[in-house]
Amino acid sequence: MSNAVDESPILKASDINDDMKDEIFKISTEAFNEFKVERDIAGSIKKQLDTKFGNTWHVIVGKNFGSYVTHEKGHFIYFYIGSTALLVFKTT
């Protein structure tokens, strides 16, 4: 099974600026191309975001989940890559 990403990320909700959104899309697409397991994809994205934008980021990757989170203002994004949802947010 190939995990190569042929689809562009589809934004569902966000309160981040366009530059950060573009970087998160880039990091996430690269993680999807490198890893097959959702946990590994999430871990890769989280580590890169913590390094690039400071601690503490949380990343949830999956096809079926619910959520209710508190996040820093300007640091929340929810989007899809293919049929997989990604919820990415930063807390203090």
Backbone hydrogen bonds, N-H to C=O, Kabsch-Sander energy under -0.5 kcal/mol:
donor,donor_aa,acceptor,acceptor_aa,energy
6,D,4,A,-0.7
10,I,80,Y,-2.9
11,L,9,P,-0.6
12,K,78,Y,-2.7
13,A,78,Y,-2.0
15,D,76,F,-2.2
16,I,76,F,-0.5
21,K,17,N,-2.4
22,D,18,D,-2.7
23,E,19,D,-1.9
24,I,20,M,-2.7
25,F,21,K,-2.6
26,K,22,D,-2.2
27,I,23,E,-2.8
28,S,24,I,-2.6
29,T,25,F,-2.5
30,E,26,K,-2.2
31,A,27,I,-2.0
32,F,28,S,-2.4
33,N,29,T,-1.8
34,E,30,E,-1.4
35,F,31,A,-2.6
41,I,37,V,-2.3
42,A,38,E,-2.7
43,G,39,R,-2.4
44,S,40,D,-2.2
45,I,41,I,-2.2
46,K,42,A,-2.7
47,K,43,G,-2.4
48,Q,44,S,-2.0
49,L,45,I,-2.5
50,D,46,K,-2.7
51,T,47,K,-1.9
52,K,48,Q,-2.7
53,F,49,L,-3.1
54,G,50,D,-1.1
58,H,89,F,-3.0
60,I,87,L,-2.6
62,G,85,A,-2.2
72,E,90,K,-3.3
75,H,72,E,-1.7
77,I,88,V,-2.5
78,Y,13,A,-3.1
79,F,86,L,-2.4
80,Y,10,I,-2.3
81,I,84,T,-2.6
84,T,81,I,-1.9
85,A,62,G,-2.7
86,L,79,F,-3.2
87,L,60,I,-2.6
88,V,77,I,-2.9
88,V,86,L,-0.5
89,F,58,H,-2.2
90,K,75,H,-2.0
91,T,56,T,-2.9
